Amino acid sequence: MILDLDIGNTLSKWRLKDAESSEIRSRGAVWTREEWRPGADIPNLDVVEAVRISSVARAAVLEETVALLRRQVRQVYVARSTVEALGVVNGYEEPGRLGVDRWMGALAGYQLAGGCCAVDCGSAITIDFVLPGGVHLGGFIVPGLRLMKESLKLGTRNVAIDPESETDALLEPGRRTVDAVNHGIYMAAVSAINRIYSEVCDQQGIALPVLLTGGDARVISRGVQVPHAVWPDMVYGGLEASFPLTFAERAGKMSGAPGVLEPVSLEKIRASLAFSMLL
């Protein structure tokens, strides 16, 4: 079995993959900690032959995690943000400072679409752009839904936006404080994504496919105005592409990869952008 770990600052996700069939056997999520409990927080390591890690947690968390795993698992691979990988050139002035989860998303998106806008809707919303040819432009970071809600300190943090809500309802004025907050932060998030996408495509003269991932991708996707696909395993896809271990991975296949929708024309993007500037 292959254990994939996506370690965040507060929440960590894991996935157990069959090394022979490439099937996903199980998955889960736990609060990030320095001392993992195999068999409780993560699967029993007796069945694991290799581990792949993407981590944006504190260095101490990664060090302790790697030390634990290397005592019991033969192969441990740790993803790093590098100057170049898999045909993509890192756009950061200091490549190592790009969050490795963003780097994995950019790599996965490029392998799938040959140029993309990769949006990770987590605690923060990150928006990265990779051009055809592999130039990573860099990206944008804005507060995610939870961080925006917590910043208001109105006692509504535990009332989440219903992912089944109709988009039109989320764009209406709220008639309760909780609704006013939820609709406001939703509008802020989707408006930022839509505007940033349009501005960058206009600047670069190209319409790019859009891929969304992260815990809030499902609800945010309802307000994204251009064709897009939701890929929950996009960071894992970057790990698969960076450290291919199965026959399917070596053939370039990434688990759960969606079909890539054709983007709208650049003319439509520019027309929409010009209209928004008049408002």
N, C-alpha and C positions, 0 to 999 in steps of 0.2 A: 504494500500500500504506500501511497504518497500522501504526506500531510502538507497541505498548503496553509500558511499562516499570513493573515493580513492584520498586522498589529497597529492599532491606532492609539492616540493619546489616552482615550478613555475606554473605547470598546475595541475588542479584537474578535476577528472572525476566523474560523477554521473550516477546512474542507478535506475530506478523506477520499482519495481517488484510487481506483484499482489500476495498478501498474500494467496489468495484462490487457484488460478490456477498455481502459480509459473511462469507465463508468464512474460517476460520482456516487459513492456509497453512503455518505452521511455528511452533515455540515452542522455548524452551530456558531454561537457567539457568546463571549464572556467579557466581563470587565477586565481591562488590562491590569496585569499584576507582575511583580518581579519574580514571584515564585509560583510557577505553574504546577498543577497537580495532575499528572497523567492519569487518565481513567476517570477524572472528574471534570477539570476545566477543558482538557483536550483529550483526544482518544488515547487509549492504552498504547504505549510506544512499542509494545512487543510485536504488534502487527505492522509497524511502520519501517520501511526500508530506506526512505529518503524524505527529507523535509526541505521545503522552499519557503523563504521568509521575505516579506515586505514589511518594513517597520518604520513608523514615524514617531514612535515613543521615545522616551528618554534613553540615552546611551546605556544607562545601567540596566534598563529593562531588556534591551537587546542582548547585552553581554551575558546576563544571567540566563536568558532563554537559550542562547546558543550553547552555553556551557552545559546546561541540563541536557539538551538534545544530543550533544556530541558524546555524552557519557553512555547513551543508549542507542543511538542511531548512527549507521555507518556513513551516510551522505547527508550533509547539511549545507544548503546553498542560501546565501544571503544576498539579496538584491541591493545594488548601490546605484546612485545617480552618477552617470559617467559622461564624459565629453561626447561620446558617440556610441551607439549600439544599434544593431539590427537595421542599419541604414538611416537612422535618425540622428541628427546632430543637435545636441542639447543647446537651447537658446539662452541659457542663463550665463551671465558674466562669470559666475563661479558655479560651474555645473554641479558640484557636490552639494550645494545648498538647495537645489530643487528637491522638494519632497519626493521620496522614492515612490510613493503611491501614485503621484502625478506622473512620474517618469514611466512607471509600469503601464498606466492608462494610455499615455501617449504612444508607447511602443506597441501595445495591443491594438490600438486604434489604427496605427499606421499599417500594421501587418494585415489588418482586416480590410481597410478602405483605401490605403495608399494616400493618405492625407485626410485630416478630420478635425473637427472641434470636439474635444473630449471634456465632458462636464461631469464632475464628481459632486453629488449632492449629499454631503455629510454635515458634520458640525459646522464646517465652512464649505462654501460652494466654490470649487476651483474650476476654471475654464481655461483649457490649454488648446493651442492651435498648432497643427503640424501640416505643412504644405506638401503637396505632391513633390516627390524628390527628397523628402526627409528633413526639411528645415523646420525645426521646432522654434516658433516665434517667441515663446514665453507664454505668459498667461495672466489671468486675473484671479484675485481671491476676494470674495465678499462673504459677510456673515451668512451662515445657514439659517434655516427656519428656527431651530431651537435657540441658537445664540441671539437672534434678533428678539425672540420672545422673552428670553431671560433678561435682556438689557432693559426692557420696559418696566420690569419689577412691578407688575400689576396683579400678581397672584394667579396668572393664567398658564403658567409654564407646563402644568400637567395635563392640559386639555389640548390634544394634538389635532391637527387638521385631518379630517376624515378623507382617506385616499379615494373613497368612492364618491366624494362630493362632485357635483356637476361643476364644470369650470365656470359657467355663467354665474352660479351661486357664489363662488369664491370671489368674484369680481364685483359683487353688489355691496353697497354700504351695509356694515353690520348693525344690527339693532340691539345687540347685547355687547358688553365690553369684550367678552371672549371672542365673539364673532368679528368685532371691529379689529381686534388684534390679529386674529388668524387671517382675515381677508387682507389686512394691511401688509403683513409680512409676506404673504403669498404674492401679492401684487408686486412688492419690492423685489422679490427673488426672480420671478419670471420676467419682469420688465428688465432687470439687469441682464439676464441671460440673452433675451431677445435683442436688446440694444447692443450689447457687446458683440454678439455674433454678427449683426448687420454692419456695425462699424468696421470690424476687422475684415470681413469679406469685401466691403467697399474699398478699404485701403489697399488690400492685396489684389483686388480684381479677380476674385475667384469665389465661387460658392462651394462650401465644403460640407460633406456629410456630418451629421451631429449624432454623437453617441453619449448617452446618459448612464451613470451608475451611481451607487451610493444609497443609503437608507431612505432618503426622501425623493429618489429619482421617480418613483411611480407617481406621486402626487404632483411633483413639479412638472413632469412631462405633459400633464394635461393642459398646461398653459404655454408650452413652447410652441411658437407659431409656425416654425418651419418643419418639414419632414425630419423625423428623427427615430432612433431605435434605443430601447432601454436594454442595457447589458449588465445585469447584476454582477457577473463574474469578470468584469473587465480587468481589474487588478490581477486576479488569478490568471487571466489570459496573458498578461505581461510576464508573469512568472513562468508560465508554460513556454512562451516564446523565448525567454531568456535562458531557461534551463530545461530544454526538452528531454524528457525521460522515457516517454512511451513511444510506440511506433507511430501512433496518430499524431503526437506532438512533433515528432521529427519530420512528419510529412506536412507540417504547417497548420494542423488543425488545433483550434482553441475551443475548449468546452463552453457550450452555451452561447457561442458567438451568433449574433442575430444577422438577419439579412440586412444589408445596407440600403437604405432608401435613397433614391435619386434626389439630390437637393433641388430646391427651387432655382429658377434662373437668376443670374446676377442682376438682370434688369429689374426683376420683381423685388429683389432685396433692396436695390437702390431706390426704387419708387416708393417702397414702404418707408425707408429711412427718410427720404425727402419729405414725405407726408407727415411723419412724426415730428420733424423739425418745425413744421408750420403750426403745430398745436401749441 
